[in-house]
């Protein structure tokens, strides 16, 4: 699928990846906005509101918020959904 279709799949709650990504298990997903109460610091006791963000599950097994597409990613036709 193309990048536009991959974005639509993200919006529908699916995870997607490029067929060409060679890192084990790498994929991206849409993290919906969150409301998190702060338990420390100057804003302790307040709630921080986060907007939705595209996150990447990395080859190292971590979650990286704020993934940005490269021009190659945007023009690629090898996007696919991920089971799981």
HTML snippet that shows the backbone in 3Dmol.js (N, CA, C, O; Angstrom):
<script src="https://3Dmol.org/build/3Dmol-min.js"></script>
<div id="view" style="width:600px;height:400px;position:relative"></div>
<script>
const pdb = `
ATOM      1  N   UNK A   1       0.843  -1.181   0.000  1.00  0.00           N
ATOM      2  CA  UNK A   1       0.000   0.000   0.000  1.00  0.00           C
ATOM      3  C   UNK A   1       0.882   1.235   0.000  1.00  0.00           C
ATOM      4  O   UNK A   1       2.074   1.152   0.294  1.00  0.00           O
ATOM      5  N   UNK A   2       0.303   2.376  -0.328  1.00  0.00           N
ATOM      6  CA  UNK A   2       1.061   3.620  -0.343  1.00  0.00           C
ATOM      7  C   UNK A   2       0.964   4.318   1.018  1.00  0.00           C
ATOM      8  O   UNK A   2       0.276   3.840   1.919  1.00  0.00           O
ATOM      9  N   UNK A   3       1.660   5.453   1.158  1.00  0.00           N
ATOM     10  CA  UNK A   3       1.723   6.152   2.440  1.00  0.00           C
ATOM     11  C   UNK A   3       0.347   6.639   2.896  1.00  0.00           C
ATOM     12  O   UNK A   3       0.025   6.556   4.081  1.00  0.00           O
ATOM     13  N   UNK A   4      -0.457   7.140   1.977  1.00  0.00           N
ATOM     14  CA  UNK A   4      -1.797   7.587   2.336  1.00  0.00           C
ATOM     15  C   UNK A   4      -2.635   6.449   2.910  1.00  0.00           C
ATOM     16  O   UNK A   4      -3.369   6.636   3.880  1.00  0.00           O
ATOM     17  N   UNK A   5      -2.520   5.282   2.307  1.00  0.00           N
ATOM     18  CA  UNK A   5      -3.247   4.118   2.816  1.00  0.00           C
ATOM     19  C   UNK A   5      -2.703   3.689   4.182  1.00  0.00           C
ATOM     20  O   UNK A   5      -3.457   3.248   5.050  1.00  0.00           O
ATOM     21  N   UNK A   6      -1.396   3.824   4.359  1.00  0.00           N
ATOM     22  CA  UNK A   6      -0.788   3.498   5.657  1.00  0.00           C
ATOM     23  C   UNK A   6      -1.313   4.433   6.740  1.00  0.00           C
ATOM     24  O   UNK A   6      -1.595   3.989   7.853  1.00  0.00           O
ATOM     25  N   UNK A   7      -1.446   5.720   6.432  1.00  0.00           N
ATOM     26  CA  UNK A   7      -1.985   6.686   7.394  1.00  0.00           C
ATOM     27  C   UNK A   7      -3.432   6.333   7.740  1.00  0.00           C
ATOM     28  O   UNK A   7      -3.819   6.391   8.907  1.00  0.00           O
ATOM     29  N   UNK A   8      -4.223   5.972   6.747  1.00  0.00           N
ATOM     30  CA  UNK A   8      -5.607   5.571   7.005  1.00  0.00           C
ATOM     31  C   UNK A   8      -5.650   4.334   7.903  1.00  0.00           C
ATOM     32  O   UNK A   8      -6.503   4.239   8.785  1.00  0.00           O
ATOM     33  N   UNK A   9      -4.740   3.389   7.683  1.00  0.00           N
ATOM     34  CA  UNK A   9      -4.674   2.195   8.529  1.00  0.00           C
ATOM     35  C   UNK A   9      -4.317   2.582   9.968  1.00  0.00           C
ATOM     36  O   UNK A   9      -4.885   2.031  10.912  1.00  0.00           O
ATOM     37  N   UNK A  10      -3.386   3.520  10.144  1.00  0.00           N
ATOM     38  CA  UNK A  10      -3.045   4.004  11.483  1.00  0.00           C
ATOM     39  C   UNK A  10      -4.267   4.600  12.164  1.00  0.00           C
ATOM     40  O   UNK A  10      -4.535   4.310  13.330  1.00  0.00           O
ATOM     41  N   UNK A  11      -5.009   5.431  11.441  1.00  0.00           N
ATOM     42  CA  UNK A  11      -6.204   6.069  11.994  1.00  0.00           C
ATOM     43  C   UNK A  11      -7.260   5.043  12.379  1.00  0.00           C
ATOM     44  O   UNK A  11      -8.070   5.287  13.273  1.00  0.00           O
ATOM     45  N   UNK A  12      -7.255   3.897  11.709  1.00  0.00           N
ATOM     46  CA  UNK A  12      -8.206   2.825  12.004  1.00  0.00           C
ATOM     47  C   UNK A  12      -7.715   1.917  13.134  1.00  0.00           C
ATOM     48  O   UNK A  12      -8.365   0.924  13.461  1.00  0.00           O
ATOM     49  N   UNK A  13      -6.565   2.258  13.731  1.00  0.00           N
ATOM     50  CA  UNK A  13      -6.052   1.498  14.862  1.00  0.00           C
ATOM     51  C   UNK A  13      -5.094   0.383  14.520  1.00  0.00           C
ATOM     52  O   UNK A  13      -4.744  -0.416  15.389  1.00  0.00           O
ATOM     53  N   UNK A  14      -4.658   0.309  13.265  1.00  0.00           N
ATOM     54  CA  UNK A  14      -3.728  -0.743  12.868  1.00  0.00           C
ATOM     55  C   UNK A  14      -2.287  -0.272  13.015  1.00  0.00           C
ATOM     56  O   UNK A  14      -2.017   0.928  13.077  1.00  0.00           O
ATOM     57  N   UNK A  15      -1.374  -1.219  13.070  1.00  0.00           N
ATOM     58  CA  UNK A  15       0.054  -0.946  13.050  1.00  0.00           C
ATOM     59  C   UNK A  15       0.533  -1.183  11.619  1.00  0.00           C
ATOM     60  O   UNK A  15       0.032  -2.073  10.932  1.00  0.00           O
ATOM     61  N   UNK A  16       1.506  -0.383  11.170  1.00  0.00           N
ATOM     62  CA  UNK A  16       2.026  -0.545   9.813  1.00  0.00           C
ATOM     63  C   UNK A  16       3.550  -0.503   9.824  1.00  0.00           C
ATOM     64  O   UNK A  16       4.176  -0.022  10.768  1.00  0.00           O
ATOM     65  N   UNK A  17       4.117  -1.019   8.751  1.00  0.00           N
ATOM     66  CA  UNK A  17       5.564  -1.010   8.573  1.00  0.00           C
ATOM     67  C   UNK A  17       5.890  -0.997   7.089  1.00  0.00           C
ATOM     68  O   UNK A  17       5.062  -1.341   6.245  1.00  0.00           O
ATOM     69  N   UNK A  18       7.112  -0.594   6.796  1.00  0.00           N
ATOM     70  CA  UNK A  18       7.622  -0.719   5.434  1.00  0.00           C
ATOM     71  C   UNK A  18       8.157  -2.125   5.247  1.00  0.00           C
ATOM     72  O   UNK A  18       8.821  -2.668   6.130  1.00  0.00           O
ATOM     73  N   UNK A  19       7.873  -2.702   4.118  1.00  0.00           N
ATOM     74  CA  UNK A  19       8.391  -4.036   3.811  1.00  0.00           C
ATOM     75  C   UNK A  19       9.921  -4.017   3.828  1.00  0.00           C
ATOM     76  O   UNK A  19      10.553  -5.018   4.167  1.00  0.00           O
ATOM     77  N   UNK A  20      10.509  -2.885   3.466  1.00  0.00           N
ATOM     78  CA  UNK A  20      11.958  -2.763   3.392  1.00  0.00           C
ATOM     79  C   UNK A  20      12.650  -2.531   4.726  1.00  0.00           C
ATOM     80  O   UNK A  20      13.878  -2.588   4.790  1.00  0.00           O
ATOM     81  N   UNK A  21      11.901  -2.271   5.793  1.00  0.00           N
ATOM     82  CA  UNK A  21      12.552  -2.091   7.101  1.00  0.00           C
ATOM     83  C   UNK A  21      13.109  -3.423   7.551  1.00  0.00           C
ATOM     84  O   UNK A  21      12.393  -4.424   7.584  1.00  0.00           O
ATOM     85  N   UNK A  22      14.384  -3.437   7.897  1.00  0.00           N
ATOM     86  CA  UNK A  22      15.009  -4.716   8.222  1.00  0.00           C
ATOM     87  C   UNK A  22      15.189  -4.942   9.720  1.00  0.00           C
ATOM     88  O   UNK A  22      15.721  -5.978  10.117  1.00  0.00           O
ATOM     89  N   UNK A  23      14.762  -4.005  10.560  1.00  0.00           N
ATOM     90  CA  UNK A  23      14.835  -4.210  12.003  1.00  0.00           C
ATOM     91  C   UNK A  23      13.717  -5.133  12.459  1.00  0.00           C
ATOM     92  O   UNK A  23      12.566  -4.959  12.060  1.00  0.00           O
ATOM     93  N   UNK A  24      14.045  -6.110  13.290  1.00  0.00           N
ATOM     94  CA  UNK A  24      13.061  -7.098  13.736  1.00  0.00           C
ATOM     95  C   UNK A  24      11.904  -6.427  14.471  1.00  0.00           C
ATOM     96  O   UNK A  24      12.100  -5.781  15.501  1.00  0.00           O
ATOM     97  N   UNK A  25      10.710  -6.586  13.934  1.00  0.00           N
ATOM     98  CA  UNK A  25       9.507  -6.105  14.597  1.00  0.00           C
ATOM     99  C   UNK A  25       9.228  -4.619  14.478  1.00  0.00           C
ATOM    100  O   UNK A  25       8.252  -4.135  15.050  1.00  0.00           O
ATOM    101  N   UNK A  26      10.056  -3.882  13.752  1.00  0.00           N
ATOM    102  CA  UNK A  26       9.842  -2.437  13.636  1.00  0.00           C
ATOM    103  C   UNK A  26       8.496  -2.150  12.993  1.00  0.00           C
ATOM    104  O   UNK A  26       8.132  -2.757  11.986  1.00  0.00           O
ATOM    105  N   UNK A  27       7.757  -1.213  13.590  1.00  0.00           N
ATOM    106  CA  UNK A  27       6.489  -0.780  13.023  1.00  0.00           C
ATOM    107  C   UNK A  27       6.121   0.561  13.649  1.00  0.00           C
ATOM    108  O   UNK A  27       6.742   1.002  14.616  1.00  0.00           O
ATOM    109  N   UNK A  28       5.113   1.193  13.088  1.00  0.00           N
ATOM    110  CA  UNK A  28       4.612   2.434  13.658  1.00  0.00           C
ATOM    111  C   UNK A  28       3.139   2.260  14.011  1.00  0.00           C
ATOM    112  O   UNK A  28       2.442   1.412  13.452  1.00  0.00           O
ATOM    113  N   UNK A  29       2.686   3.081  14.949  1.00  0.00           N
ATOM    114  CA  UNK A  29       1.295   3.039  15.384  1.00  0.00           C
ATOM    115  C   UNK A  29       0.904   4.422  15.868  1.00  0.00           C
ATOM    116  O   UNK A  29       1.760   5.249  16.180  1.00  0.00           O
ATOM    117  N   UNK A  30      -0.387   4.663  15.927  1.00  0.00           N
ATOM    118  CA  UNK A  30      -0.902   5.948  16.383  1.00  0.00           C
ATOM    119  C   UNK A  30      -1.232   5.848  17.860  1.00  0.00           C
ATOM    120  O   UNK A  30      -2.093   5.065  18.260  1.00  0.00           O
ATOM    121  N   UNK A  31      -0.552   6.636  18.663  1.00  0.00           N
ATOM    122  CA  UNK A  31      -0.821   6.712  20.098  1.00  0.00           C
ATOM    123  C   UNK A  31      -1.843   7.822  20.291  1.00  0.00           C
ATOM    124  O   UNK A  31      -1.569   8.984  19.990  1.00  0.00           O
ATOM    125  N   UNK A  32      -3.006   7.471  20.786  1.00  0.00           N
ATOM    126  CA  UNK A  32      -4.052   8.466  20.998  1.00  0.00           C
ATOM    127  C   UNK A  32      -3.653   9.412  22.127  1.00  0.00           C
ATOM    128  O   UNK A  32      -2.815   9.068  22.961  1.00  0.00           O
ATOM    129  N   UNK A  33      -4.239  10.576  22.153  1.00  0.00           N
ATOM    130  CA  UNK A  33      -3.924  11.550  23.186  1.00  0.00           C
ATOM    131  C   UNK A  33      -4.140  10.988  24.582  1.00  0.00           C
ATOM    132  O   UNK A  33      -4.978  10.109  24.784  1.00  0.00           O
ATOM    133  N   UNK A  34      -3.396  11.491  25.526  1.00  0.00           N
ATOM    134  CA  UNK A  34      -3.478  11.015  26.909  1.00  0.00           C
ATOM    135  C   UNK A  34      -3.604  12.180  27.870  1.00  0.00           C
ATOM    136  O   UNK A  34      -3.211  13.308  27.569  1.00  0.00           O
ATOM    137  N   UNK A  35      -4.158  11.882  29.027  1.00  0.00           N
ATOM    138  CA  UNK A  35      -4.199  12.818  30.147  1.00  0.00           C
ATOM    139  C   UNK A  35      -3.430  12.153  31.283  1.00  0.00           C
ATOM    140  O   UNK A  35      -3.866  11.130  31.810  1.00  0.00           O
ATOM    141  N   UNK A  36      -2.297  12.722  31.660  1.00  0.00           N
ATOM    142  CA  UNK A  36      -1.471  12.121  32.701  1.00  0.00           C
ATOM    143  C   UNK A  36      -1.303  13.068  33.876  1.00  0.00           C
ATOM    144  O   UNK A  36      -0.852  14.200  33.704  1.00  0.00           O
ATOM    145  N   UNK A  37      -1.667  12.607  35.081  1.00  0.00           N
ATOM    146  CA  UNK A  37      -1.441  13.441  36.260  1.00  0.00           C
ATOM    147  C   UNK A  37       0.046  13.480  36.597  1.00  0.00           C
ATOM    148  O   UNK A  37       0.727  12.456  36.536  1.00  0.00           O
ATOM    149  N   UNK A  38       0.540  14.642  36.945  1.00  0.00           N
ATOM    150  CA  UNK A  38       1.951  14.798  37.296  1.00  0.00           C
ATOM    151  C   UNK A  38       2.118  14.645  38.799  1.00  0.00           C
ATOM    152  O   UNK A  38       1.400  15.266  39.582  1.00  0.00           O
ATOM    153  N   UNK A  39       3.073  13.812  39.193  1.00  0.00           N
ATOM    154  CA  UNK A  39       3.267  13.527  40.612  1.00  0.00           C
ATOM    155  C   UNK A  39       4.523  14.166  41.190  1.00  0.00           C
ATOM    156  O   UNK A  39       4.840  13.967  42.363  1.00  0.00           O
ATOM    157  N   UNK A  40       5.235  14.929  40.376  1.00  0.00           N
ATOM    158  CA  UNK A  40       6.460  15.579  40.864  1.00  0.00           C
ATOM    159  C   UNK A  40       6.709  16.860  40.068  1.00  0.00           C
ATOM    160  O   UNK A  40       6.081  17.107  39.038  1.00  0.00           O
ATOM    161  N   UNK A  41       7.616  17.644  40.560  1.00  0.00           N
ATOM    162  CA  UNK A  41       8.027  18.850  39.854  1.00  0.00           C
ATOM    163  C   UNK A  41       7.131  20.032  40.134  1.00  0.00           C
ATOM    164  O   UNK A  41       6.217  19.967  40.957  1.00  0.00           O
ATOM    165  N   UNK A  42       7.412  21.114  39.432  1.00  0.00           N
ATOM    166  CA  UNK A  42       6.718  22.372  39.666  1.00  0.00           C
ATOM    167  C   UNK A  42       5.234  22.293  39.346  1.00  0.00           C
ATOM    168  O   UNK A  42       4.437  23.033  39.922  1.00  0.00           O
ATOM    169  N   UNK A  43       4.853  21.400  38.432  1.00  0.00           N
ATOM    170  CA  UNK A  43       3.448  21.260  38.048  1.00  0.00           C
ATOM    171  C   UNK A  43       2.763  20.096  38.761  1.00  0.00           C
ATOM    172  O   UNK A  43       1.709  19.637  38.322  1.00  0.00           O
ATOM    173  N   UNK A  44       3.356  19.613  39.861  1.00  0.00           N
ATOM    174  CA  UNK A  44       2.790  18.495  40.619  1.00  0.00           C
ATOM    175  C   UNK A  44       1.316  18.760  40.933  1.00  0.00           C
ATOM    176  O   UNK A  44       0.936  19.856  41.344  1.00  0.00           O
ATOM    177  N   UNK A  45       0.500  17.726  40.727  1.00  0.00           N
ATOM    178  CA  UNK A  45      -0.924  17.829  41.000  1.00  0.00           C
ATOM    179  C   UNK A  45      -1.759  18.280  39.814  1.00  0.00           C
ATOM    180  O   UNK A  45      -2.988  18.260  39.880  1.00  0.00           O
ATOM    181  N   UNK A  46      -1.111  18.683  38.735  1.00  0.00           N
ATOM    182  CA  UNK A  46      -1.853  19.068  37.530  1.00  0.00           C
ATOM    183  C   UNK A  46      -1.879  17.897  36.558  1.00  0.00           C
ATOM    184  O   UNK A  46      -1.177  16.902  36.741  1.00  0.00           O
ATOM    185  N   UNK A  47      -2.682  18.029  35.544  1.00  0.00           N
ATOM    186  CA  UNK A  47      -2.778  16.999  34.513  1.00  0.00           C
ATOM    187  C   UNK A  47      -2.200  17.533  33.213  1.00  0.00           C
ATOM    188  O   UNK A  47      -2.561  18.617  32.757  1.00  0.00           O
ATOM    189  N   UNK A  48      -1.310  16.770  32.633  1.00  0.00           N
ATOM    190  CA  UNK A  48      -0.726  17.133  31.338  1.00  0.00           C
ATOM    191  C   UNK A  48      -1.535  16.447  30.251  1.00  0.00           C
ATOM    192  O   UNK A  48      -1.802  15.248  30.334  1.00  0.00           O
ATOM    193  N   UNK A  49      -1.926  17.203  29.231  1.00  0.00           N
ATOM    194  CA  UNK A  49      -2.723  16.673  28.126  1.00  0.00           C
ATOM    195  C   UNK A  49      -1.816  16.531  26.905  1.00  0.00           C
ATOM    196  O   UNK A  49      -1.179  17.493  26.475  1.00  0.00           O
ATOM    197  N   UNK A  50      -1.766  15.332  26.360  1.00  0.00           N
ATOM    198  CA  UNK A  50      -0.952  15.040  25.181  1.00  0.00           C
ATOM    199  C   UNK A  50      -1.854  14.841  23.970  1.00  0.00           C
ATOM    200  O   UNK A  50      -2.896  14.194  24.069  1.00  0.00           O
ATOM    201  N   UNK A  51      -1.459  15.393  22.838  1.00  0.00           N
ATOM    202  CA  UNK A  51      -2.155  15.173  21.575  1.00  0.00           C
ATOM    203  C   UNK A  51      -1.751  13.816  21.000  1.00  0.00           C
ATOM    204  O   UNK A  51      -0.743  13.249  21.420  1.00  0.00           O
ATOM    205  N   UNK A  52      -2.523  13.284  20.043  1.00  0.00           N
ATOM    206  CA  UNK A  52      -2.126  12.039  19.384  1.00  0.00           C
ATOM    207  C   UNK A  52      -0.777  12.198  18.684  1.00  0.00           C
ATOM    208  O   UNK A  52      -0.428  13.285  18.223  1.00  0.00           O
ATOM    209  N   UNK A  53      -0.026  11.100  18.611  1.00  0.00           N
ATOM    210  CA  UNK A  53       1.313  11.120  18.018  1.00  0.00           C
ATOM    211  C   UNK A  53       1.600   9.757  17.382  1.00  0.00           C
ATOM    212  O   UNK A  53       1.169   8.721  17.889  1.00  0.00           O
ATOM    213  N   UNK A  54       2.329   9.773  16.274  1.00  0.00           N
ATOM    214  CA  UNK A  54       2.774   8.516  15.662  1.00  0.00           C
ATOM    215  C   UNK A  54       4.034   8.065  16.381  1.00  0.00           C
ATOM    216  O   UNK A  54       4.993   8.826  16.514  1.00  0.00           O
ATOM    217  N   UNK A  55       4.024   6.823  16.841  1.00  0.00           N
ATOM    218  CA  UNK A  55       5.163   6.243  17.554  1.00  0.00           C
ATOM    219  C   UNK A  55       5.745   5.099  16.732  1.00  0.00           C
ATOM    220  O   UNK A  55       5.042   4.448  15.960  1.00  0.00           O
ATOM    221  N   UNK A  56       7.043   4.868  16.915  1.00  0.00           N
ATOM    222  CA  UNK A  56       7.690   3.720  16.281  1.00  0.00           C
ATOM    223  C   UNK A  56       8.094   2.725  17.358  1.00  0.00           C
ATOM    224  O   UNK A  56       8.647   3.096  18.393  1.00  0.00           O
ATOM    225  N   UNK A  57       7.808   1.455  17.093  1.00  0.00           N
ATOM    226  CA  UNK A  57       8.370   0.379  17.890  1.00  0.00           C
ATOM    227  C   UNK A  57       9.686   0.037  17.221  1.00  0.00           C
ATOM    228  O   UNK A  57       9.706  -0.384  16.064  1.00  0.00           O
ATOM    229  N   UNK A  58      10.791   0.216  17.941  1.00  0.00           N
ATOM    230  CA  UNK A  58      12.119   0.105  17.354  1.00  0.00           C
ATOM    231  C   UNK A  58      12.650  -1.325  17.363  1.00  0.00           C
ATOM    232  O   UNK A  58      12.097  -2.205  18.023  1.00  0.00           O
ATOM    233  N   UNK A  59      13.728  -1.538  16.622  1.00  0.00           N
ATOM    234  CA  UNK A  59      14.389  -2.844  16.585  1.00  0.00           C
ATOM    235  C   UNK A  59      14.971  -3.209  17.951  1.00  0.00           C
ATOM    236  O   UNK A  59      15.221  -4.384  18.221  1.00  0.00           O
ATOM    237  N   UNK A  60      15.189  -2.214  18.813  1.00  0.00           N
ATOM    238  CA  UNK A  60      15.728  -2.454  20.151  1.00  0.00           C
ATOM    239  C   UNK A  60      14.626  -2.756  21.172  1.00  0.00           C
ATOM    240  O   UNK A  60      14.913  -2.992  22.346  1.00  0.00           O
ATOM    241  N   UNK A  61      13.366  -2.747  20.721  1.00  0.00           N
ATOM    242  CA  UNK A  61      12.257  -3.074  21.603  1.00  0.00           C
ATOM    243  C   UNK A  61      11.761  -1.905  22.437  1.00  0.00           C
ATOM    244  O   UNK A  61      11.118  -2.108  23.467  1.00  0.00           O
ATOM    245  N   UNK A  62      12.052  -0.680  22.003  1.00  0.00           N
ATOM    246  CA  UNK A  62      11.576   0.503  22.706  1.00  0.00           C
ATOM    247  C   UNK A  62      10.526   1.219  21.861  1.00  0.00           C
ATOM    248  O   UNK A  62      10.383   0.949  20.669  1.00  0.00           O
ATOM    249  N   UNK A  63       9.804   2.124  22.485  1.00  0.00           N
ATOM    250  CA  UNK A  63       8.776   2.904  21.801  1.00  0.00           C
ATOM    251  C   UNK A  63       9.278   4.335  21.666  1.00  0.00           C
ATOM    252  O   UNK A  63       9.595   4.978  22.666  1.00  0.00           O
ATOM    253  N   UNK A  64       9.353   4.837  20.436  1.00  0.00           N
ATOM    254  CA  UNK A  64       9.861   6.169  20.157  1.00  0.00           C
ATOM    255  C   UNK A  64       8.723   7.060  19.675  1.00  0.00           C
ATOM    256  O   UNK A  64       8.274   6.921  18.537  1.00  0.00           O
ATOM    257  N   UNK A  65       8.245   7.983  20.531  1.00  0.00           N
ATOM    258  CA  UNK A  65       7.180   8.893  20.090  1.00  0.00           C
ATOM    259  C   UNK A  65       7.721   9.948  19.134  1.00  0.00           C
ATOM    260  O   UNK A  65       8.897  10.310  19.187  1.00  0.00           O
ATOM    261  N   UNK A  66       6.855  10.431  18.269  1.00  0.00           N
ATOM    262  CA  UNK A  66       7.227  11.515  17.366  1.00  0.00           C
ATOM    263  C   UNK A  66       7.925  11.059  16.106  1.00  0.00           C
ATOM    264  O   UNK A  66       8.739  11.803  15.558  1.00  0.00           O
ATOM    265  N   UNK A  67       7.635   9.859  15.625  1.00  0.00           N
ATOM    266  CA  UNK A  67       8.249   9.374  14.384  1.00  0.00           C
ATOM    267  C   UNK A  67       7.884  10.309  13.234  1.00  0.00           C
ATOM    268  O   UNK A  67       6.740  10.749  13.118  1.00  0.00           O
ATOM    269  N   UNK A  68       8.862  10.604  12.395  1.00  0.00           N
ATOM    270  CA  UNK A  68       8.639  11.438  11.208  1.00  0.00           C
ATOM    271  C   UNK A  68       9.004  10.657   9.959  1.00  0.00           C
ATOM    272  O   UNK A  68      10.031   9.980   9.924  1.00  0.00           O
ATOM    273  N   UNK A  69       8.179  10.746   8.951  1.00  0.00           N
ATOM    274  CA  UNK A  69       8.417  10.053   7.685  1.00  0.00           C
ATOM    275  C   UNK A  69       9.477  10.769   6.870  1.00  0.00           C
ATOM    276  O   UNK A  69       9.509  11.999   6.814  1.00  0.00           O
ATOM    277  N   UNK A  70      10.346   9.990   6.238  1.00  0.00           N
ATOM    278  CA  UNK A  70      11.301  10.540   5.279  1.00  0.00           C
ATOM    279  C   UNK A  70      10.610  10.678   3.920  1.00  0.00           C
ATOM    280  O   UNK A  70       9.496  10.190   3.732  1.00  0.00           O
ATOM    281  N   UNK A  71      11.267  11.335   2.991  1.00  0.00           N
ATOM    282  CA  UNK A  71      10.692  11.420   1.642  1.00  0.00           C
ATOM    283  C   UNK A  71      10.557  10.030   1.037  1.00  0.00           C
ATOM    284  O   UNK A  71       9.592   9.747   0.327  1.00  0.00           O
ATOM    285  N   UNK A  72      11.526   9.163   1.320  1.00  0.00           N
ATOM    286  CA  UNK A  72      11.447   7.790   0.805  1.00  0.00           C
ATOM    287  C   UNK A  72      10.229   7.074   1.382  1.00  0.00           C
ATOM    288  O   UNK A  72       9.542   6.344   0.667  1.00  0.00           O
ATOM    289  N   UNK A  73       9.957   7.281   2.684  1.00  0.00           N
ATOM    290  CA  UNK A  73       8.775   6.664   3.300  1.00  0.00           C
ATOM    291  C   UNK A  73       7.495   7.185   2.659  1.00  0.00           C
ATOM    292  O   UNK A  73       6.582   6.409   2.376  1.00  0.00           O
ATOM    293  N   UNK A  74       7.423   8.480   2.431  1.00  0.00           N
ATOM    294  CA  UNK A  74       6.219   9.099   1.870  1.00  0.00           C
ATOM    295  C   UNK A  74       5.934   8.596   0.452  1.00  0.00           C
ATOM    296  O   UNK A  74       4.776   8.407   0.078  1.00  0.00           O
ATOM    297  N   UNK A  75       6.983   8.382  -0.326  1.00  0.00           N
ATOM    298  CA  UNK A  75       6.812   7.963  -1.724  1.00  0.00           C
ATOM    299  C   UNK A  75       6.762   6.448  -1.906  1.00  0.00           C
ATOM    300  O   UNK A  75       6.489   5.967  -3.006  1.00  0.00           O
ATOM    301  N   UNK A  76       7.020   5.700  -0.850  1.00  0.00           N
ATOM    302  CA  UNK A  76       7.094   4.239  -0.941  1.00  0.00           C
ATOM    303  C   UNK A  76       5.724   3.606  -1.213  1.00  0.00           C
ATOM    304  O   UNK A  76       4.685   4.144  -0.834  1.00  0.00           O
ATOM    305  N   UNK A  77       5.756   2.472  -1.866  1.00  0.00           N
ATOM    306  CA  UNK A  77       4.563   1.683  -2.149  1.00  0.00           C
ATOM    307  C   UNK A  77       4.620   0.323  -1.456  1.00  0.00           C
ATOM    308  O   UNK A  77       3.858  -0.583  -1.794  1.00  0.00           O
ATOM    309  N   UNK A  78       5.532   0.182  -0.478  1.00  0.00           N
ATOM    310  CA  UNK A  78       5.717  -1.130   0.179  1.00  0.00           C
ATOM    311  C   UNK A  78       5.210  -1.143   1.625  1.00  0.00           C
ATOM    312  O   UNK A  78       5.673  -1.950   2.431  1.00  0.00           O
ATOM    313  N   UNK A  79       4.272  -0.265   1.957  1.00  0.00           N
ATOM    314  CA  UNK A  79       3.687  -0.271   3.299  1.00  0.00           C
ATOM    315  C   UNK A  79       2.771  -1.466   3.459  1.00  0.00           C
ATOM    316  O   UNK A  79       2.102  -1.879   2.512  1.00  0.00           O
ATOM    317  N   UNK A  80       2.743  -2.018   4.657  1.00  0.00           N
ATOM    318  CA  UNK A  80       1.872  -3.153   4.946  1.00  0.00           C
ATOM    319  C   UNK A  80       1.409  -3.098   6.399  1.00  0.00           C
ATOM    320  O   UNK A  80       2.079  -2.516   7.253  1.00  0.00           O
ATOM    321  N   UNK A  81       0.266  -3.705   6.668  1.00  0.00           N
ATOM    322  CA  UNK A  81      -0.211  -3.759   8.047  1.00  0.00           C
ATOM    323  C   UNK A  81       0.526  -4.866   8.787  1.00  0.00           C
ATOM    324  O   UNK A  81       1.054  -5.799   8.183  1.00  0.00           O
ATOM    325  N   UNK A  82       0.547  -4.737  10.122  1.00  0.00           N
ATOM    326  CA  UNK A  82       1.242  -5.694  10.979  1.00  0.00           C
ATOM    327  C   UNK A  82       0.219  -6.364  11.869  1.00  0.00           C
ATOM    328  O   UNK A  82      -0.629  -5.691  12.454  1.00  0.00           O
ATOM    329  N   UNK A  83       0.286  -7.678  11.981  1.00  0.00           N
ATOM    330  CA  UNK A  83      -0.589  -8.405  12.895  1.00  0.00           C
ATOM    331  C   UNK A  83      -0.069  -8.253  14.320  1.00  0.00           C
ATOM    332  O   UNK A  83       1.134  -8.119  14.545  1.00  0.00           O
ATOM    333  N   UNK A  84      -0.988  -8.276  15.274  1.00  0.00           N
ATOM    334  CA  UNK A  84      -0.557  -8.245  16.664  1.00  0.00           C
ATOM    335  C   UNK A  84      -1.166  -7.128  17.375  1.00  0.00           C
ATOM    336  O   UNK A  84      -0.915  -6.944  18.566  1.00  0.00           O
TER     337      UNK A  84
END
`;
const viewer = $3Dmol.createViewer("view");
viewer.addModel(pdb, "pdb");
viewer.setStyle({}, {cartoon: {color: "spectrum"}});
viewer.zoomTo();
viewer.render();
</script>
